[in-house]
Structures are given as C-alpha cells and as structure tokens.
Amino acid sequence: MFKTALAQLCRPSLRLYSTLSHSQVAALNTWISTPREQELTDAFHVERLSDLYITLPTRDGSRQPYKPPKETSPLGYAHHVAFFHARTPEAELREDGTDADFSPPEPFTRRMWAGGRMVWDPELPLMIGQRATATWGIDSCKKAGFDDPNKTPMVFVNQRIDITMKGNNRPSLTEERSHVYFAVDSSPAKRERRTGERYCDMQHHDKPHPLSPVKDIPAKSDFSFTYKPSLATLFRYSALMFNAHSVHLDLGYTKKEGHAGKPKVYRFHGQYLTTTTERLVHGPLTATMLLETAIFHHPGIQLTSFEYRAHNPIVVNRECTIHGVWTSNTSMKLWAVDEDGVVGMTGMIQLL
C-alpha cells in the first residue's frame, strides 16, 4: 500500500528511462550492497529553534501569543529536523542542489520525499540546549519497474536515524525517512522534451485523468488549521534544513523540469504522469505542520509515534488546511488538503 502511495505521489514529468544499461544497473546494485553510515553531533540551540518557531505559523505569534523556546525544556515534536545536517561543499551537490550522500548513483537523480515514521522514547525526551548525536544509515532499499520497459525504474530508499542525547545509551528518537528516486534521461538530445506539458502532450492517445483521491479520509474533522506557505516560508525552511533543493525555490528550475503551470495528470501504460504546480512545499514541513496542528489544539498531549505518507504535491502560495480527528483515546488521524480539496499528506499519531 505504501509503495502504491509513493508511485501516485511521484508522477514524473521528465523524460524517463524505459531501459537501463547493464553498467547503470551494476552501479546501482553495488551502491545498494555497500553499507552506509554517518554520525553527526549537534546541540539544540535556542537561537536556531527561535528561527524555526518564527517560521511555523502555529508558533510565530500570529495565532496565539509567541512563546520562545527555553533551555532544559523538551524539544518540540519533529523539531529535530532543523539540526544534524551534513555540511557538503557546494561543488559536491547534485545539479538540483540535493546532497548525494544517501542517494543512488546516476541516472537516479530525481528525488521525492515520500513519507516516514518517528518513534519517541517518553522516558528520554530530547532537551533544548543539550547535545545529541544522530546516527544515519540506510535501513532498506528496493527497486521497482526494472523488469517492465513500459514502467519507470524507481528506487525506494528508507533511511534510519537514531538520535541519542549525550550521556545516554539508547536513542530518544528513531526516525525513518522514505525517498523515491527516478532514473532521468538528461542527454542533450532529450532535453528539448523535458518539460512535462510537451512530454505529456506526446501521449495524445491518453486522456487526462484527475488526481487520484486518497481513501479513508473522514467526512469531517474534530479540529483544523489553515495557512498559506509562501515563498518566504519555503526559503526560511530551506535555510533551517540546510536544503538547497531547487524544487522548493527556483521557479526557472521548476518550469524547466515541468513543475509549472496548471496541474494535469495523464495515464500512460498504466502509470500516471503529471505536471505539478509551481515550487513545492517541503515534505517534512507539511509533516511537521500535521504534528503542530495537533499540539496547537491539544497542547498537553504526549506522542509515542507518528507515521505519515505523502500522496500529492503541496505547492507554494496556495492555502493548505490540516485536519485532525480522534480515532481513539490514544490516537489521531491527520491529513493536509489544498484549496481545491486535494489530499497532499496523511498521518497517524499514537499517544501515551
């Protein structure tokens, strides 16, 4: 089911490979079989958290009085994403500004954040002002679409991150991040067909299909929060994440790569191809806003786990509403919809 959701989310608009060379497959297999681990140490500084607070519409003082972060207080849920960033020289970044440390080799250069999971240890909360170590590794990696020339080759990469406070011997937080990577044909002969509109128009024998609805969305919510992620929001969040991915900030890039214009979806050989609209909102920002909305309305809750999935793109300068409903005394279902009612992300929270 997760794989289906990822495939629906990541409907590529670039000209994609239908076949891969033996050397490309061999390089990918070598990458998959090579263990990767990275250890980063950081401190949950009040100053950086203040920057995060002023970026989140739930905490910036516009909806309720501003409360600054305080040392020795528990770190907010998902606020660790503003820390533990690899300091990769610009010359080593990929053309789209992404870090290649945990990314498969070329031609798998188009990345989409697809979902993830966070599990907290209530007995060992992360604390503001304290130091911690994040140990990164690849938990699993799976290939899809390699045996069928009519399908897009994709690589699903699941990262695992254990965050342990200084002096402790077990993690306070274990996170899984799921990305999907597409093989993109970047050869000069194909570049003139790289915009999504022209590529989709070539498939004239297929009619456009609407975005697929997400199943099991409640008819009404118990609480909600509406906001509009602006370009300033995306810039600030990119800076906090130390994330230079062009898809969030560069309109010229998104136009060239087929992200600009009114969204259209085409079905081609059983797969969906789409042009998405404008610059894209960060997946972890929307995931954080799911949690923030729950805490905004229920500030005393204690979380033990959070699982989320991205379904459709959420884009800049369009209203997004986070909805939430209690599914039991210890669980909530959350979902994000755009101003057209398209579900961009869903999530489940488990409480103590």
LUMTORGU-218267 format. One record per residue (C-alpha): chain; x, y, z negated; residue in one letter. Coordinates in Angstrom, 1 decimal, m for minus. Each point is the difference from the previous one (the first is absolute). Layout:
BEGIN
+----+--------+--------+--------+----+
! ch !      u !      v !      w ! aa !
+----+--------+--------+--------+----+
!  A !      X !      Y !      Z !  A !
...
+----+--------+--------+--------+----+
END
This chain:
BEGIN
+----+--------+--------+--------+----+
! ch !      u !      v !      w ! aa !
+----+--------+--------+--------+----+
!  A !    0.0 !    0.0 !    0.0 !  M !
!  A !    2.9 !    2.4 !   m0.9 !  F !
!  A !    1.6 !   m0.8 !    3.4 !  K !
!  A !   m3.2 !    0.8 !    1.8 !  T !
!  A !   m0.3 !    3.3 !   m1.8 !  A !
!  A !    3.6 !    0.9 !    0.9 !  L !
!  A !   m0.6 !   m0.8 !    3.6 !  A !
!  A !   m3.1 !    2.2 !    0.1 !  Q !
!  A !    1.9 !    2.9 !   m1.6 !  L !
!  A !    3.1 !   m0.2 !    2.2 !  C !
!  A !   m1.5 !    0.3 !    3.5 !  R !
!  A !    3.1 !    1.3 !    1.8 !  P !
!  A !   m0.3 !    2.6 !    2.7 !  S !
!  A !    3.5 !   m0.4 !    1.4 !  L !
!  A !    0.9 !   m2.3 !    2.9 !  R !
!  A !    0.8 !   m3.2 !   m1.9 !  L !
!  A !    2.0 !   m3.1 !    0.8 !  Y !
!  A !   m2.1 !   m3.0 !    1.2 !  S !
!  A !    3.2 !   m2.2 !    0.0 !  T !
!  A !    3.3 !    0.2 !   m1.9 !  L !
!  A !    3.4 !   m1.1 !    1.2 !  S !
!  A !    1.8 !   m2.9 !   m1.7 !  H !
!  A !    2.6 !    2.4 !   m1.4 !  S !
!  A !   m2.7 !    2.2 !   m1.6 !  Q !
!  A !   m1.7 !   m2.9 !   m1.6 !  V !
!  A !    3.4 !   m1.4 !   m1.2 !  A !
!  A !    0.9 !    3.3 !   m1.5 !  A !
!  A !   m3.4 !    0.2 !   m1.8 !  L !
!  A !    0.4 !   m3.6 !   m1.3 !  N !
!  A !    3.4 !    0.9 !   m1.3 !  T !
!  A !   m1.3 !    3.1 !   m1.8 !  W !
!  A !   m2.9 !   m2.0 !   m1.6 !  I !
!  A !    2.4 !   m2.7 !   m1.3 !  S !
!  A !    2.5 !    2.5 !   m1.4 !  T !
!  A !   m0.8 !    0.9 !   m3.7 !  P !
!  A !   m0.3 !    3.7 !   m0.7 !  R !
!  A !    0.0 !    1.7 !   m3.4 !  E !
!  A !    0.5 !    3.6 !   m1.2 !  Q !
!  A !    0.3 !    1.4 !   m3.4 !  E !
!  A !   m0.8 !    3.7 !   m0.7 !  L !
!  A !    0.1 !    1.8 !   m3.3 !  T !
!  A !   m1.9 !    3.2 !   m0.7 !  D !
!  A !   m1.5 !    2.0 !   m2.9 !  A !
!  A !   m3.6 !    1.1 !   m0.1 !  F !
!  A !    0.8 !    3.7 !   m0.1 !  H !
!  A !   m2.7 !    2.4 !   m1.1 !  V !
!  A !    1.0 !    2.4 !    2.8 !  E !
!  A !   m0.7 !   m2.4 !    2.8 !  R !
!  A !   m3.2 !   m1.2 !   m1.6 !  L !
!  A !   m1.1 !    3.6 !   m0.2 !  S !
!  A !    0.5 !    0.2 !    3.8 !  D !
!  A !   m2.1 !   m3.1 !    0.3 !  L !
!  A !   m2.8 !    1.3 !   m2.2 !  Y !
!  A !   m0.2 !    3.3 !    1.9 !  I !
!  A !   m0.3 !   m2.1 !    3.3 !  T !
!  A !   m2.9 !   m2.2 !   m1.2 !  L !
!  A !   m3.4 !    1.7 !    0.1 !  P !
!  A !   m1.1 !   m1.9 !   m3.1 !  T !
!  A !    2.8 !    1.6 !   m2.1 !  R !
!  A !    0.9 !    3.3 !    1.6 !  D !
!  A !   m2.4 !    2.1 !   m2.2 !  G !
!  A !   m2.6 !    0.6 !    2.7 !  S !
!  A !   m2.6 !   m2.4 !   m1.3 !  R !
!  A !    0.9 !    0.0 !   m3.7 !  Q !
!  A !    2.6 !    1.8 !   m2.2 !  P !
!  A !    3.6 !   m0.8 !    0.9 !  Y !
!  A !    1.7 !   m2.3 !   m2.4 !  K !
!  A !    3.8 !   m0.2 !    0.5 !  P !
!  A !    1.9 !   m3.3 !   m0.4 !  P !
!  A !    1.6 !   m0.4 !   m3.4 !  K !
!  A !    3.0 !   m2.0 !   m1.0 !  E !
!  A !   m0.5 !   m3.3 !   m1.9 !  T !
!  A !   m3.6 !   m0.2 !    1.5 !  S !
!  A !   m0.9 !   m3.0 !    2.2 !  P !
!  A !    0.7 !    0.5 !    3.7 !  L !
!  A !   m3.2 !    0.3 !    2.0 !  G !
!  A !   m1.1 !   m3.0 !    2.1 !  Y !
!  A !    1.8 !   m0.1 !    3.3 !  A !
!  A !    2.0 !    3.1 !   m0.8 !  H !
!  A !    3.2 !   m2.1 !    0.3 !  H !
!  A !   m0.2 !    0.5 !    3.8 !  V !
!  A !    1.6 !    3.4 !   m0.5 !  A !
!  A !    3.2 !   m1.8 !   m1.2 !  F !
!  A !    2.5 !   m2.7 !    1.0 !  F !
!  A !    0.7 !    1.2 !    3.6 !  H !
!  A !    2.9 !   m1.3 !    2.1 !  A !
!  A !    2.3 !    2.9 !    0.9 !  R !
!  A !    0.6 !   m1.0 !    3.7 !  T !
!  A !    2.0 !    2.4 !    2.1 !  P !
!  A !   m2.0 !    1.6 !    2.8 !  E !
!  A !    2.2 !   m1.6 !    2.6 !  A !
!  A !   m1.1 !   m3.4 !   m1.2 !  E !
!  A !   m3.7 !    0.6 !    0.2 !  L !
!  A !   m2.1 !   m1.3 !    2.9 !  R !
!  A !   m1.2 !    2.4 !    2.7 !  E !
!  A !   m3.3 !    0.5 !   m1.8 !  D !
!  A !    1.7 !    0.9 !   m3.2 !  G !
!  A !   m0.6 !   m3.3 !   m1.9 !  T !
!  A !    2.5 !   m1.9 !   m2.0 !  D !
!  A !    1.1 !   m3.3 !    1.5 !  A !
!  A !    1.4 !   m1.7 !   m3.1 !  D !
!  A !   m3.0 !   m2.3 !   m0.5 !  F !
!  A !   m1.3 !    0.2 !    3.6 !  S !
!  A !    0.4 !   m2.7 !    2.7 !  P !
!  A !    2.4 !    0.6 !    2.9 !  P !
!  A !   m0.9 !    1.6 !    3.3 !  E !
!  A !   m2.3 !   m0.1 !    1.9 !  P !
!  A !   m2.2 !   m0.1 !   m3.2 !  F !
!  A !    0.2 !    3.7 !   m0.6 !  T !
!  A !   m3.6 !    1.0 !   m0.5 !  R !
!  A !   m1.0 !   m0.2 !   m3.7 !  R !
!  A !   m3.4 !    0.3 !   m1.7 !  M !
!  A !   m0.6 !   m0.2 !   m3.7 !  W !
!  A !   m2.7 !   m2.7 !   m0.4 !  A !
!  A !   m0.6 !   m0.5 !   m3.7 !  G !
!  A !    1.4 !   m1.2 !   m3.2 !  G !
!  A !   m0.4 !   m1.0 !   m3.6 !  R !
!  A !    1.2 !    1.4 !   m3.4 !  M !
!  A !    0.0 !   m1.9 !   m3.3 !  V !
!  A !    0.8 !    1.9 !   m3.2 !  W !
!  A !    1.1 !   m1.5 !   m3.4 !  D !
!  A !   m2.1 !    1.9 !   m2.6 !  P !
!  A !    2.5 !   m0.8 !   m2.7 !  E !
!  A !    2.9 !    1.7 !    1.9 !  L !
!  A !   m1.3 !    3.2 !    1.6 !  P !
!  A !    2.3 !    2.1 !    2.1 !  L !
!  A !    0.8 !    3.2 !   m1.9 !  M !
!  A !    0.5 !    3.5 !    1.2 !  I !
!  A !    3.5 !    1.2 !   m0.5 !  G !
!  A !    1.5 !   m3.5 !   m0.3 !  Q !
!  A !    2.3 !   m1.8 !    2.4 !  R !
!  A !   m1.0 !   m3.1 !    1.9 !  A !
!  A !    1.3 !   m2.4 !    2.7 !  T !
!  A !   m1.9 !   m1.1 !    3.1 !  A !
!  A !    1.1 !   m3.3 !    1.6 !  T !
!  A !   m1.2 !   m0.3 !    3.6 !  W !
!  A !   m0.1 !   m3.1 !    2.1 !  G !
!  A !   m2.0 !   m1.7 !    2.7 !  I !
!  A !   m2.5 !   m2.3 !   m1.5 !  D !
!  A !   m1.3 !   m1.5 !    3.3 !  S !
!  A !    0.1 !    0.6 !    3.8 !  C !
!  A !   m2.3 !   m1.4 !    2.6 !  K !
!  A !   m0.1 !    0.2 !    3.8 !  K !
!  A !   m3.3 !    0.2 !    2.0 !  A !
!  A !   m0.9 !    0.1 !    3.7 !  G !
!  A !    3.4 !   m1.5 !    1.1 !  F !
!  A !   m1.5 !   m3.0 !    1.8 !  D !
!  A !   m2.7 !    1.7 !    2.0 !  D !
!  A !    1.1 !    2.4 !    2.8 !  P !
!  A !   m3.4 !    1.8 !   m0.3 !  N !
!  A !    0.6 !    1.0 !   m3.6 !  K !
!  A !    2.2 !    2.6 !   m1.5 !  T !
!  A !    3.0 !   m1.4 !   m1.9 !  P !
!  A !   m0.1 !    1.2 !   m3.6 !  M !
!  A !    2.1 !   m0.6 !   m3.1 !  V !
!  A !   m1.6 !    0.2 !   m3.4 !  F !
!  A !    2.5 !    1.0 !   m2.7 !  V !
!  A !   m0.9 !   m0.1 !   m3.7 !  N !
!  A !    2.4 !    1.7 !   m2.3 !  Q !
!  A !    0.1 !   m0.6 !   m3.8 !  R !
!  A !    1.1 !    2.6 !   m2.4 !  I !
!  A !    0.7 !   m0.6 !   m3.7 !  D !
!  A !    0.3 !    3.1 !   m2.1 !  I !
!  A !    1.6 !   m0.5 !   m3.4 !  T !
!  A !    0.5 !    2.6 !   m2.7 !  M !
!  A !    3.6 !    0.4 !   m1.3 !  K !
!  A !    0.5 !   m2.3 !   m3.0 !  G !
!  A !   m2.8 !   m2.4 !    1.0 !  N !
!  A !    0.5 !   m3.5 !    1.4 !  N !
!  A !   m3.3 !   m0.3 !    2.0 !  R !
!  A !   m1.6 !    2.4 !    2.4 !  P !
!  A !   m2.7 !    2.5 !   m1.0 !  S !
!  A !   m1.4 !    0.0 !    3.6 !  L !
!  A !    0.2 !   m2.5 !    2.8 !  T !
!  A !   m1.0 !    1.4 !    3.4 !  E !
!  A !   m0.6 !   m1.6 !    3.4 !  E !
!  A !    0.0 !    2.1 !    3.1 !  R !
!  A !   m1.2 !   m1.4 !    3.3 !  S !
!  A !    1.1 !    1.5 !    3.4 !  H !
!  A !   m0.6 !   m1.2 !    3.5 !  V !
!  A !    2.5 !    0.6 !    2.8 !  Y !
!  A !   m0.7 !    0.0 !    3.7 !  F !
!  A !    2.3 !   m0.7 !    2.9 !  A !
!  A !    0.1 !    3.2 !    2.1 !  V !
!  A !    1.3 !    0.2 !    3.5 !  D !
!  A !    2.1 !    3.2 !    0.1 !  S !
!  A !    1.6 !   m0.5 !    3.4 !  S !
!  A !    0.1 !    3.1 !    2.2 !  P !
!  A !   m2.2 !   m1.6 !    2.7 !  A !
!  A !   m2.8 !   m0.5 !   m2.5 !  K !
!  A !    0.2 !    3.4 !   m1.9 !  R !
!  A !   m2.4 !    1.8 !    2.4 !  E !
!  A !   m2.7 !   m2.5 !   m1.1 !  R !
!  A !    0.6 !    0.3 !   m3.7 !  R !
!  A !   m2.9 !    2.3 !   m0.9 !  T !
!  A !   m2.9 !   m1.9 !   m1.2 !  G !
!  A !   m2.6 !    1.7 !    2.2 !  E !
!  A !    1.8 !   m1.0 !    3.3 !  R !
!  A !    0.8 !   m3.5 !   m1.2 !  Y !
!  A !   m3.6 !   m0.7 !   m1.1 !  C !
!  A !   m1.3 !    1.5 !    3.2 !  D !
!  A !    1.9 !   m2.6 !    2.0 !  M !
!  A !   m2.2 !   m2.6 !   m1.7 !  Q !
!  A !   m3.0 !    1.3 !    1.9 !  H !
!  A !   m1.7 !   m3.4 !    0.0 !  H !
!  A !   m0.7 !    0.3 !   m3.7 !  D !
!  A !   m2.4 !    2.5 !   m1.5 !  K !
!  A !    0.8 !    1.9 !   m3.2 !  P !
!  A !   m1.1 !   m1.5 !   m3.3 !  H !
!  A !   m0.7 !    1.9 !   m3.2 !  P !
!  A !    2.3 !   m0.4 !   m3.0 !  L !
!  A !   m0.8 !   m3.3 !   m1.7 !  S !
!  A !   m2.1 !    0.5 !   m3.2 !  P !
!  A !    1.5 !   m1.3 !   m3.3 !  V !
!  A !   m2.1 !   m2.7 !   m1.7 !  K !
!  A !   m1.3 !    0.0 !   m3.5 !  D !
!  A !    0.0 !    3.7 !   m0.6 !  I !
!  A !   m2.7 !    0.9 !   m2.6 !  P !
!  A !   m2.9 !    2.1 !    1.1 !  A !
!  A !    0.6 !    2.6 !   m2.7 !  K !
!  A !    2.8 !    0.9 !   m2.5 !  S !
!  A !    0.1 !    0.7 !   m3.7 !  D !
!  A !    2.5 !    2.8 !    0.5 !  F !
!  A !    1.8 !    1.8 !    2.8 !  S !
!  A !    2.6 !    2.7 !    0.8 !  F !
!  A !    0.3 !    1.9 !    3.3 !  T !
!  A !    3.1 !    1.8 !    1.2 !  Y !
!  A !    1.6 !    1.1 !    3.3 !  K !
!  A !    3.6 !   m1.1 !    0.5 !  P !
!  A !    1.6 !    2.9 !    1.8 !  S !
!  A !    3.4 !    0.3 !    1.7 !  L !
!  A !    1.4 !    1.6 !   m3.1 !  A !
!  A !   m1.2 !   m3.1 !   m2.0 !  T !
!  A !    1.8 !   m2.3 !    2.4 !  L !
!  A !    3.1 !    2.1 !    0.0 !  F !
!  A !    0.2 !    0.1 !   m3.8 !  R !
!  A !   m0.7 !   m3.7 !   m0.3 !  Y !
!  A !    2.6 !   m0.9 !    2.7 !  S !
!  A !    2.5 !    2.1 !   m2.0 !  A !
!  A !   m0.9 !   m1.8 !   m3.2 !  L !
!  A !    0.4 !   m3.4 !    1.6 !  M !
!  A !    3.2 !    1.1 !    1.8 !  F !
!  A !   m1.9 !   m1.3 !    3.1 !  N !
!  A !    0.9 !    1.5 !    3.4 !  A !
!  A !   m2.5 !   m2.1 !    2.1 !  H !
!  A !   m1.0 !    2.2 !    2.9 !  S !
!  A !   m3.5 !   m1.4 !    0.1 !  V !
!  A !   m0.9 !    2.1 !   m3.1 !  H !
!  A !    1.4 !    3.4 !    1.1 !  L !
!  A !    0.9 !    0.3 !    3.7 !  D !
!  A !   m2.9 !    0.7 !    2.3 !  L !
!  A !    2.2 !   m0.2 !    3.0 !  G !
!  A !    1.0 !   m3.5 !   m1.0 !  Y !
!  A !   m3.5 !   m1.1 !   m0.7 !  T !
!  A !   m1.1 !    1.3 !    3.4 !  K !
!  A !    2.8 !   m1.7 !    1.8 !  K !
!  A !   m0.6 !   m3.3 !   m1.8 !  E !
!  A !   m3.8 !    0.1 !    0.6 !  G !
!  A !   m1.3 !    1.2 !   m3.4 !  H !
!  A !   m1.6 !    3.2 !    1.2 !  A !
!  A !   m3.5 !    0.6 !    1.3 !  G !
!  A !   m3.4 !   m1.3 !   m0.8 !  K !
!  A !    0.3 !   m3.6 !   m1.3 !  P !
!  A !   m0.9 !   m2.6 !    2.5 !  K !
!  A !    0.1 !   m3.8 !   m0.4 !  V !
!  A !    0.3 !   m2.5 !    2.9 !  Y !
!  A !   m0.2 !   m3.8 !   m0.2 !  R !
!  A !    2.6 !   m1.6 !    2.2 !  F !
!  A !    0.6 !   m3.8 !    0.1 !  H !
!  A !   m1.6 !   m0.4 !   m3.4 !  G !
!  A !    2.1 !    2.7 !   m1.6 !  Q !
!  A !   m1.0 !    3.6 !   m0.9 !  Y !
!  A !    2.1 !    2.9 !    1.3 !  L !
!  A !   m0.7 !    3.5 !   m1.1 !  T !
!  A !    1.1 !    3.6 !    0.1 !  T !
!  A !   m0.2 !    1.4 !   m3.5 !  T !
!  A !   m0.5 !    3.6 !   m0.8 !  T !
!  A !    2.7 !    2.5 !   m0.9 !  E !
!  A !    2.7 !   m0.5 !   m2.7 !  R !
!  A !   m0.7 !   m2.9 !   m2.4 !  L !
!  A !   m0.5 !    0.2 !   m3.8 !  V !
!  A !    2.5 !   m2.2 !   m1.9 !  H !
!  A !   m1.3 !   m3.4 !   m1.0 !  G !
!  A !    1.4 !    0.3 !   m3.6 !  P !
!  A !   m1.6 !    3.5 !   m0.3 !  L !
!  A !   m3.4 !   m1.4 !    0.7 !  T !
!  A !    0.7 !   m3.0 !   m2.3 !  A !
!  A !    1.0 !    2.5 !   m2.8 !  T !
!  A !   m3.1 !    2.0 !    0.6 !  M !
!  A !   m2.1 !   m3.1 !   m0.5 !  L !
!  A !    1.5 !   m0.4 !   m3.5 !  L !
!  A !   m0.1 !    3.7 !   m0.7 !  E !
!  A !   m3.7 !    0.1 !    0.7 !  T !
!  A !   m0.7 !   m2.8 !   m2.4 !  A !
!  A !    2.1 !    1.7 !   m2.7 !  I !
!  A !   m1.4 !    3.5 !    0.7 !  F !
!  A !   m3.5 !   m1.3 !   m0.9 !  H !
!  A !    1.1 !   m2.5 !   m2.6 !  H !
!  A !    3.2 !    1.4 !   m1.6 !  P !
!  A !    0.2 !   m2.6 !   m2.8 !  G !
!  A !    0.2 !   m3.1 !    2.2 !  I !
!  A !    3.0 !   m2.3 !   m0.2 !  Q !
!  A !    1.0 !   m1.9 !    3.2 !  L !
!  A !    1.5 !   m3.4 !    0.3 !  T !
!  A !    0.0 !   m0.4 !    3.8 !  S !
!  A !   m1.0 !    1.8 !    3.2 !  F !
!  A !   m0.3 !   m1.6 !    3.5 !  E !
!  A !   m0.7 !    2.0 !    3.1 !  Y !
!  A !   m0.3 !   m0.4 !    3.8 !  R !
!  A !    0.2 !    2.5 !    2.8 !  A !
!  A !   m2.7 !   m0.4 !    2.7 !  H !
!  A !   m0.1 !    3.1 !    2.2 !  N !
!  A !    2.2 !    3.1 !    0.2 !  P !
!  A !   m0.7 !    3.0 !   m2.1 !  I !
!  A !    1.2 !    3.2 !    1.6 !  V !
!  A !    1.0 !    3.6 !   m0.9 !  V !
!  A !   m2.5 !    2.8 !   m0.4 !  N !
!  A !   m3.1 !   m2.2 !   m0.2 !  R !
!  A !   m1.9 !   m0.5 !   m3.2 !  E !
!  A !    0.5 !   m3.3 !   m1.9 !  C !
!  A !   m2.3 !   m1.2 !   m2.7 !  T !
!  A !    1.1 !   m2.6 !   m2.5 !  I !
!  A !   m2.9 !   m2.1 !   m1.4 !  H !
!  A !    0.0 !   m2.3 !   m3.0 !  G !
!  A !   m2.4 !   m2.5 !   m1.5 !  V !
!  A !    0.2 !   m2.2 !   m3.1 !  W !
!  A !   m0.1 !   m3.6 !    0.9 !  T !
!  A !    0.3 !   m1.2 !   m3.6 !  S !
!  A !    1.0 !    1.3 !   m3.4 !  N !
!  A !    3.6 !   m0.5 !    1.0 !  T !
!  A !    0.1 !    0.6 !    3.8 !  S !
!  A !   m0.7 !    2.7 !    2.6 !  M !
!  A !   m0.3 !    0.0 !    3.7 !  K !
!  A !    1.3 !    3.1 !    1.8 !  L !
!  A !   m0.1 !    1.2 !    3.6 !  W !
!  A !    1.0 !    3.0 !    2.1 !  A !
!  A !   m2.1 !    1.3 !    2.9 !  V !
!  A !    0.6 !    2.9 !    2.4 !  D !
!  A !   m2.5 !    2.6 !    0.9 !  E !
!  A !   m1.5 !   m2.3 !    2.7 !  D !
!  A !   m0.5 !   m2.8 !   m2.6 !  G !
!  A !    2.8 !   m2.2 !    1.3 !  V !
!  A !    1.6 !   m2.0 !   m2.8 !  V !
!  A !    3.7 !    0.6 !   m0.1 !  G !
!  A !    1.0 !   m2.0 !   m3.1 !  M !
!  A !   m1.5 !   m2.3 !   m2.6 !  T !
!  A !    1.3 !   m1.0 !   m3.4 !  G !
!  A !   m0.8 !   m2.0 !   m3.1 !  M !
!  A !    1.1 !    1.0 !   m3.6 !  I !
!  A !    0.2 !   m2.4 !   m2.9 !  Q !
!  A !   m0.2 !    1.6 !   m3.5 !  L !
!  A !    1.3 !   m1.1 !   m3.4 !  L !
+----+--------+--------+--------+----+
END
